Amino acid sequence: MKAVVVYKTRYGSTKTYAEWIAEELGCEMRDAKSVKAAELKEFDTVIYGGGLYAEMINGVTLLTKNMDILSGKKLLVYTTGLTPLDCRDYYDKMVMEKNFPPEIRDKFKVFNFLGKMIISELSLPHRAALKTLKKIMSGKENPTEMEKLLIELCDADGDFTDRSAIADLVACASAQ
Ligand SMILES: Cc1cc2nc3c(=O)[nH]c(=O)nc-3n(C[C@H](O)[C@H](O)[C@H](O)COP(=O)(O)O)c2cc1C
């Protein structure tokens, strides 16, 4: 099996997971910034990691818009985010629907990991986006459980990355 881990990161957590996965699999890793889809032709297994930003997987269109080039390959995607991992509707419905058109959804195996958000390190636009989101959600008269959770997540501050979380992805990548 020839595998590659491609990652796109803003604040580092997606890269940290890429390093752990590449180390476990003994494969190379590449920053998505300098990867063209055609360069992925030589690999049997492509693992893509991206942080979640407003439910979108940062840069995953490198794969989803190039399915012709990637056909026949094992395609694994991991997300890093702050939404608790037991929010399965969020991950399995909302994130899947927003990032993978129905006709290609079954070509991907998707894994979700917890990421990192250090408020003092965020860019001004990101801080402003979280502030606005919190204001909108807090103004709702009868917020849903998800909306209440979003309000909390806007203030999450910490590193929740966890090396042990990659085990299933590594096993899936290694399986024949
Ligand atoms: C503006 C903004 C929007 C975010 N949106 C989401 C989101 O929709 N879902 C989620 O679970 N986490 C969200 N997060 C948290 C990031 O996904 C988390 O910090 C992740 O670890 C970022 O990975 P990266 O630093 O490698 O890009 C958001 C963070 C910021 C700053």
Ligand as a Chemical Component Dictionary entry (heavy atoms), coordinates in Angstrom:
data_LIG
# 
_chem_comp.id                   LIG 
_chem_comp.type                 NON-POLYMER 
_chem_comp.pdbx_formal_charge   0 
_chem_comp.three_letter_code    LIG 
# 
loop_
_chem_comp_atom.comp_id 
_chem_comp_atom.atom_id 
_chem_comp_atom.alt_atom_id 
_chem_comp_atom.type_symbol 
_chem_comp_atom.charge 
_chem_comp_atom.model_Cartn_x 
_chem_comp_atom.model_Cartn_y 
_chem_comp_atom.model_Cartn_z 
_chem_comp_atom.pdbx_ordinal 
LIG C1  C1  C 0 -14.343 30.626 12.834 1  
LIG C2  C2  C 0 -14.328 29.201 13.326 2  
LIG C3  C3  C 0 -15.328 28.342 12.933 3  
LIG C4  C4  C 0 -15.342 27.017 13.404 4  
LIG N1  N1  N 0 -16.353 26.181 13.014 5  
LIG C5  C5  C 0 -16.411 24.917 13.527 6  
LIG C6  C6  C 0 -17.466 24.042 13.167 7  
LIG O1  O1  O 0 -18.339 24.339 12.361 8  
LIG N2  N2  N 0 -17.493 22.816 13.762 9  
LIG C7  C7  C 0 -16.553 22.406 14.662 10 
LIG O2  O2  O 0 -16.651 21.296 15.181 11 
LIG N3  N3  N 0 -15.510 23.211 14.980 12 
LIG C8  C8  C 0 -15.414 24.441 14.427 13 
LIG N4  N4  N 0 -14.346 25.264 14.723 14 
LIG C9  C9  C 0 -13.214 24.727 15.500 15 
LIG C10 C10 C 0 -12.078 24.260 14.561 16 
LIG O3  O3  O 0 -12.549 23.290 13.692 17 
LIG C11 C11 C 0 -10.949 23.658 15.395 18 
LIG O4  O4  O 0 -10.346 24.723 16.053 19 
LIG C12 C12 C 0 -9.946  22.847 14.557 20 
LIG O5  O5  O 0 -9.060  22.189 15.440 21 
LIG C13 C13 C 0 -9.178  23.702 13.580 22 
LIG O6  O6  O 0 -8.197  22.940 12.927 23 
LIG P1  P1  P 0 -6.928  23.616 12.248 24 
LIG O7  O7  O 0 -6.347  24.569 13.242 25 
LIG O8  O8  O 0 -5.996  22.490 11.959 26 
LIG O9  O9  O 0 -7.394  24.325 11.018 27 
LIG C14 C14 C 0 -14.317 26.564 14.267 28 
LIG C15 C15 C 0 -13.286 27.454 14.642 29 
LIG C16 C16 C 0 -13.282 28.755 14.189 30 
LIG C17 C17 C 0 -12.181 29.658 14.611 31 
# 
loop_
_chem_comp_bond.comp_id 
_chem_comp_bond.atom_id_1 
_chem_comp_bond.atom_id_2 
_chem_comp_bond.value_order 
_chem_comp_bond.pdbx_ordinal 
LIG C1  C2  SING 1  
LIG C2  C3  SING 2  
LIG C2  C16 DOUB 3  
LIG C3  C4  DOUB 4  
LIG C4  N1  SING 5  
LIG C4  C14 SING 6  
LIG N1  C5  DOUB 7  
LIG C5  C6  SING 8  
LIG C5  C8  SING 9  
LIG C6  O1  DOUB 10 
LIG C6  N2  SING 11 
LIG N2  C7  SING 12 
LIG C7  O2  DOUB 13 
LIG C7  N3  SING 14 
LIG N3  C8  DOUB 15 
LIG C8  N4  SING 16 
LIG N4  C9  SING 17 
LIG N4  C14 SING 18 
LIG C9  C10 SING 19 
LIG C10 O3  SING 20 
LIG C10 C11 SING 21 
LIG C11 O4  SING 22 
LIG C11 C12 SING 23 
LIG C12 O5  SING 24 
LIG C12 C13 SING 25 
LIG C13 O6  SING 26 
LIG O6  P1  SING 27 
LIG P1  O7  DOUB 28 
LIG P1  O8  SING 29 
LIG P1  O9  SING 30 
LIG C14 C15 DOUB 31 
LIG C15 C16 SING 32 
LIG C16 C17 SING 33 
# 
